[in-house]
Amino acid sequence: MTTPQAAISSARPRTFILVPAAALQLCVGILYMWSVFQPHVVRHFGWDFQVTAGTSSIMLFAFVAGTLAGGFLLDRSGTRPVVTLGSLVFSAGILATSFLGSREPRLIHLTYGLVAGTGTGLVYGGVVSCVQRWYPRRRGFAAGVAAGAFGFSVVILSPLAETLVGAIGLPRTFRLLGMVFLAITLTASRFISDPPETAAPKAEPARDGRPGRPVSGGASEAEPVGGPGGAASAEKAPAGARQYRPREVLASPIFWCVFLCLFFEVAAWVVILPIIKTLALARGMSRELALAAVMVTGIANASGRVASAWISDRIGRGRTVVLLCLITCGASLWLVGAAGIPYVVAVFLVAFAYGGPSGVFPPLVREVFGEKHAGTNFGMVLMALGCSSLVFSRVSGILSAGAASSGDYSASFFLTAALGAAAAACMLAAEKLWAVDGEQGTVNSEE
């Protein structure tokens, strides 16, 4: 029997789902504007800058944890309840931040970092998962739209936030944004729904079937995928595609190759981001050009999410990720001696390559490990983001401290180039492992 929600969903054009999805992502993406809010927070409350700096790390880990928890809930209750819950938690965190006093600075770690960060993860994971199911032949495109809206939030809302803080003050800005976001996200959540054919998980197929789709393949069904020679070819997803349970994913070497690929690729950006403006000024660039190098990162990050997802639908997920890793490697080496406009271009490329995996990894995980537990499995892969941030933010601090006295930042860029190469090697290894696993699955199914 068709449920009312399924009937409504089937009557809508699938492009409709992208509108509320983008609205949700634009709202929760403001969480990554902490670098915009932090100077105002320090000035308003008189807090120590280093104490408030920890908010970004807590926020990132809460985001990853929220995505993982949301994936677990998605696989059991569907998208709308998870996104609605995330909207409430996110808005509550922003609103609670507006009522903070100056006595305890670490409370902002709880409100903006932990609470709002968890809500953002719930919404982000739910939206990205949902839009992919509406576009089974163009998963990269769908994931790119959702991830791109999240990235463009910083570009669009940063000027607005700066204007509001100057006009009505910091607490009222958080309060106004919290109320507006609550209204928008709850309204948009009402229009988020799973497509009828995937509203409930289907029974798991035979365990000896071929696992998922190749890492280098595009989306499911008869979508063009990258063949061995690089030409596009049409390939049907196997009828007995294996649906990996989370514990099976953790036991798979393919998962660890994908995990390490994301871990290394994200690390390059974590190392480079804190020194962009400082190094530009040290190399004799004007303050305006140094600021442009920082501002261009938001546009590059968001563009990378959309463009990489679109490219992956045509040449394959794995090949796109390898290309992004090589861009990171090449741009890092360029930054060793770049100055002026070439410096800004190189920074743009690094930020572009950092944003790209956000549009490629969601469909990649779904196609390799199956549809049934995709929410939880993607959350586990995304843990690489939090781990990388924790490890390499410390590495970046050590390298920056040494470079500040010597004036030579080459070690940071040689490291990020090596990290990009390591990430590419991990993805190539994942493709080879899948090829072996896929051949074994085919033999077993024939037997």
C-alpha positions in Angstrom: 0.0 0.0 0.0 1.3 3.4 -0.9 1.7 5.8 2.0 0.6 9.5 1.7 4.2 10.7 1.8 5.2 8.3 -1.0 2.2 9.4 -3.1 3.2 13.0 -2.7 6.9 12.2 -3.4 6.0 10.3 -6.6 3.9 13.2 -7.8 6.7 15.8 -7.5 9.4 16.3 -10.2 12.6 15.1 -8.7 14.3 18.5 -9.3 12.0 19.9 -6.6 13.9 18.1 -3.9 17.1 20.1 -4.7 15.4 23.4 -3.6 14.8 22.5 0.1 18.0 20.5 0.1 20.0 23.6 -1.0 18.1 25.8 1.5 19.0 23.5 4.4 22.6 23.3 3.4 23.0 27.1 3.0 21.7 27.5 6.6 23.7 24.9 8.4 26.9 25.8 6.4 27.2 29.0 8.5 28.8 26.8 11.1 32.0 27.0 9.1 32.0 30.8 9.5 33.6 30.6 12.9 36.7 32.4 11.5 34.3 35.3 10.8 32.7 35.3 14.2 35.8 34.6 16.3 37.3 38.1 16.3 34.0 39.6 17.2 33.5 37.0 20.0 36.9 37.8 21.4 36.3 41.6 21.3 32.8 41.4 22.7 33.4 39.2 25.7 37.1 40.0 26.2 38.1 36.3 26.0 41.5 34.9 25.1 41.9 34.2 21.4 43.5 30.8 22.0 40.6 29.7 24.3 38.0 30.4 21.6 40.2 28.9 18.9 39.3 25.4 20.2 35.7 25.9 19.1 36.5 25.1 15.5 38.1 21.7 16.4 35.1 20.8 18.6 32.7 21.9 15.9 34.4 19.7 13.3 34.3 16.6 15.5 30.7 17.3 16.5 29.9 17.6 12.8 31.5 14.3 12.0 29.8 12.6 15.0 26.5 14.1 13.9 26.9 12.7 10.4 27.7 9.3 11.7 24.8 9.3 14.2 22.5 10.7 11.4 23.6 7.9 9.1 22.7 5.3 11.7 19.2 6.9 12.1 18.7 7.4 8.4 19.1 3.7 7.7 16.3 3.0 10.2 13.8 5.9 10.2 14.3 7.8 6.8 15.4 11.2 6.0 12.8 13.7 7.2 12.9 12.8 10.9 16.7 13.0 10.9 16.8 16.4 9.1 14.1 17.8 11.3 16.0 16.7 14.4 19.2 18.2 13.0 17.4 21.5 12.2 16.2 21.8 15.8 19.6 20.9 17.4 21.5 23.3 15.0 19.2 26.2 15.6 19.2 25.6 19.4 23.0 25.8 19.4 23.0 29.1 17.5 20.3 30.6 19.7 22.0 29.4 22.9 25.2 31.1 21.8 23.3 34.4 21.7 22.6 34.2 25.5 26.1 33.5 26.7 27.7 35.8 29.3 31.3 36.7 29.6 32.1 34.6 32.7 32.7 31.2 31.1 34.3 31.3 27.6 34.3 27.6 27.2 30.5 27.5 27.1 30.8 28.5 23.5 32.5 25.2 22.9 29.3 23.6 24.0 26.7 25.8 22.2 28.4 26.7 18.9 30.8 23.8 18.8 29.1 20.7 20.2 25.4 21.4 19.9 25.3 23.4 16.6 28.0 21.1 15.2 26.0 18.0 15.9 22.9 19.5 14.3 24.8 20.4 11.2 26.1 16.9 10.8 22.6 15.4 11.2 21.3 17.8 8.5 24.3 17.5 6.1 24.4 13.7 6.1 20.6 13.4 5.7 20.4 15.8 2.8 23.4 14.4 0.9 22.0 10.9 1.3 18.5 11.8 0.2 19.3 13.7 -3.0 21.5 10.8 -4.2 18.6 8.4 -4.0 16.5 10.8 -6.1 19.2 10.8 -8.8 20.4 7.2 -9.0 22.0 7.8 -12.5 23.5 11.2 -11.5 24.6 10.7 -7.9 27.6 12.9 -8.4 25.5 15.8 -9.6 23.1 15.5 -6.8 25.8 15.2 -4.1 27.6 18.1 -5.7 24.6 20.4 -5.5 24.1 19.6 -1.8 27.7 19.9 -0.9 28.2 23.0 -3.1 25.3 24.8 -1.3 27.0 23.9 2.0 30.3 25.4 0.8 28.7 28.5 -0.8 27.1 29.4 2.6 30.3 30.9 3.7 30.6 33.0 0.6 27.0 34.2 0.7 26.5 34.7 4.4 29.8 36.1 5.6 29.1 39.7 4.3 25.6 39.5 5.8 27.0 38.4 9.2 29.6 41.1 9.2 27.0 43.7 8.5 24.6 42.5 11.2 27.3 42.4 13.8 28.2 46.0 13.0 24.6 47.1 13.0 23.0 45.2 16.0 25.8 43.6 17.9 27.1 40.1 18.3 24.4 38.6 20.6 21.5 39.9 18.6 23.1 38.7 15.4 23.3 35.1 16.8 19.7 35.5 18.0 18.3 36.7 14.7 20.2 34.2 12.7 19.1 31.4 15.0 15.4 32.3 14.7 15.6 32.8 10.9 17.5 29.5 10.4 15.0 27.7 12.6 12.1 28.9 10.5 13.9 28.1 7.2 15.2 24.7 8.1 12.0 23.4 9.7 10.0 24.6 6.6 12.5 23.0 4.2 12.5 19.8 6.2 8.8 19.4 5.5 9.6 19.2 1.8 12.4 16.6 2.2 11.3 13.1 1.5 12.8 9.8 0.3 11.8 8.6 -3.2 9.1 5.9 -3.0 11.3 3.1 -4.2 13.9 3.7 -1.5 11.8 4.8 1.4 12.3 1.5 3.0 15.4 -0.6 2.7 15.0 -3.8 0.6 16.0 -7.2 1.8 19.7 -7.8 1.6 20.8 -9.8 -1.4 22.9 -12.9 -1.4 26.2 -12.6 0.5 28.3 -14.0 -2.3 27.3 -11.3 -4.9 29.7 -8.8 -6.4 30.3 -5.9 -3.9 28.7 -2.6 -4.9 30.2 -0.9 -8.0 33.8 -0.2 -8.9 35.4 2.8 -7.3 36.2 4.1 -10.7 32.6 3.8 -11.9 30.0 6.4 -12.1 26.5 6.2 -10.6 24.3 3.2 -10.6 22.1 1.7 -13.4 23.2 2.4 -16.9 25.3 5.5 -16.2 28.5 6.1 -18.2 31.6 5.0 -16.3 35.3 5.3 -16.9 36.7 2.2 -18.6 40.2 0.9 -18.3 41.3 3.0 -21.3 39.6 6.1 -20.0 36.7 6.1 -22.5 33.2 6.1 -21.2 31.2 3.0 -21.4 27.7 1.9 -20.3 27.7 -0.7 -17.5 24.8 -2.2 -15.6 25.0 -2.5 -11.8 25.0 -6.2 -10.9 21.7 -7.5 -9.7 23.3 -9.2 -6.7 25.3 -6.2 -5.5 26.5 -6.8 -2.0 25.2 -4.6 0.8 28.0 -4.2 3.3 27.0 -4.0 6.9 29.1 -1.4 9.0 31.1 -4.1 10.7 31.9 -5.6 7.3 33.0 -2.2 6.0 35.4 -1.8 8.9 36.9 -5.2 8.1 37.4 -4.4 4.4 40.8 -3.2 3.2 38.9 -1.1 0.6 37.4 1.0 3.4 40.8 1.7 5.0 42.3 2.7 1.6 39.3 5.1 1.1 39.6 6.3 4.7 43.3 7.0 4.4 42.8 8.8 1.0 40.4 11.3 2.6 42.7 11.5 5.7 45.7 12.6 3.7 43.9 14.8 1.2 42.1 16.8 3.9 45.4 17.1 5.8 47.0 19.2 3.0 44.4 21.9 3.5 44.6 21.8 7.3 48.4 22.5 7.1 48.1 25.3 4.5 45.1 27.2 5.6 46.6 28.9 8.7 49.6 30.3 6.9 47.9 31.7 3.7 47.7 35.3 4.7 50.9 35.3 6.8 53.0 33.9 4.0 51.5 36.2 1.4 52.6 39.3 3.5 56.0 37.8 4.1 56.5 37.4 0.4 55.9 41.1 -0.2 52.3 40.9 -1.4 50.0 43.8 -0.6 47.4 43.4 2.2 44.6 43.6 -0.4 46.1 40.7 -2.4 46.8 38.7 0.7 43.2 39.1 1.8 42.1 38.1 -1.7 44.1 34.9 -1.3 42.1 34.1 1.8 38.7 35.1 0.4 39.1 33.1 -2.8 39.3 29.9 -0.8 35.6 30.0 0.0 34.7 30.2 -3.7 37.3 27.6 -4.6 36.1 25.2 -1.9 32.4 25.5 -3.0 33.3 25.3 -6.7 35.4 22.2 -6.1 32.4 20.4 -4.5 30.1 21.0 -7.5 32.6 20.6 -10.3 34.3 17.5 -9.0 30.9 15.8 -8.5 29.9 16.6 -12.0 33.2 15.4 -13.4 33.0 12.1 -11.4 29.7 11.3 -13.2 31.6 11.3 -16.4 35.1 9.9 -15.7 34.4 7.9 -12.5 34.7 8.6 -8.8 38.2 7.1 -8.3 39.8 8.9 -11.3 38.3 12.2 -10.1 39.7 11.7 -6.6 43.1 10.9 -8.0 43.0 14.0 -10.1 42.1 16.1 -7.1 45.0 14.6 -5.1 47.4 15.4 -8.0 46.2 19.0 -8.1 46.9 19.2 -4.4 50.4 17.8 -5.0 51.2 20.1 -7.9 49.7 23.3 -6.3 51.7 22.6 -3.1 55.0 22.5 -5.0 54.0 25.6 -6.8 53.5 27.4 -3.5 57.1 26.8 -2.5 58.2 29.8 -4.5 55.0 31.5 -5.8 54.1 35.1 -5.1 51.6 37.6 -6.3 48.8 36.4 -8.6 50.4 32.9 -9.1 50.3 32.5 -5.3 46.5 33.3 -5.3 46.0 30.8 -8.1 47.9 28.1 -6.3 45.9 28.7 -3.1 42.7 28.5 -5.2 43.7 25.1 -6.6 44.5 23.7 -3.1 41.1 24.9 -1.8 39.4 23.5 -4.9 41.0 20.1 -4.4 40.0 20.2 -0.7 36.3 20.8 -1.5 36.2 18.2 -4.3 36.0 15.1 -2.1 32.8 16.4 -0.4 31.0 16.0 -3.7 32.6 12.7 -4.7 32.9 10.6 -1.6 29.2 10.3 -0.8 28.3 8.6 -4.1 31.6 6.6 -4.0 30.8 5.1 -0.6 27.2 4.3 -1.7 28.4 2.6 -4.9 31.2 0.6 -3.4 29.6 -0.6 -0.1 25.9 -0.6 -1.2 22.7 1.3 -0.6 21.2 -0.3 2.5 23.7 0.9 5.1 25.0 3.9 3.1 24.2 6.5 5.8 26.2 4.8 8.5 29.0 3.7 6.1 29.5 7.3 4.9 29.6 8.5 8.4 32.4 6.1 9.2 34.4 7.3 6.2 33.9 10.9 7.2 35.6 10.2 10.5 38.8 10.6 8.5 38.0 14.3 8.3 38.0 14.7 12.1 41.0 12.6 12.6 43.0 14.5 10.0 42.1 17.8 11.5 43.1 16.8 14.9 46.5 15.3 13.9 47.6 17.8 11.2 46.4 21.0 13.0 49.1 20.1 15.6 51.6 19.4 12.8 50.7 22.7 11.1 51.3 24.6 14.4 54.8 23.0 14.8 55.8 23.7 11.2 54.5 27.3 11.4 56.4 28.0 14.6 59.6 26.9 13.0 58.9 28.8 9.8 58.1 32.0 11.7 61.6 32.3 13.0 63.4 31.1 9.8 61.0 32.6 7.2 61.1 29.4 5.2 57.7 27.6 4.8 59.0 25.1 2.3 58.7 22.2 4.7 54.9 22.7 5.0 54.5 22.6 1.2 56.7 19.6 0.6 54.7 17.8 3.3 51.3 18.7 1.7 52.7 17.6 -1.7 53.7 14.3 -0.2 50.2 14.0 1.4 48.5 14.6 -1.9 50.7 11.8 -3.5 49.9 9.5 -0.6 46.2 10.1 -1.0 46.3 9.3 -4.7 48.2 6.1 -4.0 45.5 5.1 -1.5 42.7 5.6 -4.0 44.6 3.6 -6.7 45.1 0.8 -4.2 41.3 0.9 -3.4 40.5 0.4 -7.1 42.9 -2.5 -7.4 41.4 -4.1 -4.3 37.9 -3.7 -5.6 38.9 -5.3 -8.9 40.2 -8.4 -7.1 37.1 -8.5 -4.8 34.8 -8.0 -7.7 36.3 -10.8 -9.7 36.1 -13.2 -6.7 32.4 -12.2 -6.2 31.7 -13.0 -9.9 33.4 -16.4 -9.7 31.5 -17.2 -6.5 28.1 -16.2 -8.0 28.8 -18.3 -11.1 29.5 -21.3 -8.9 
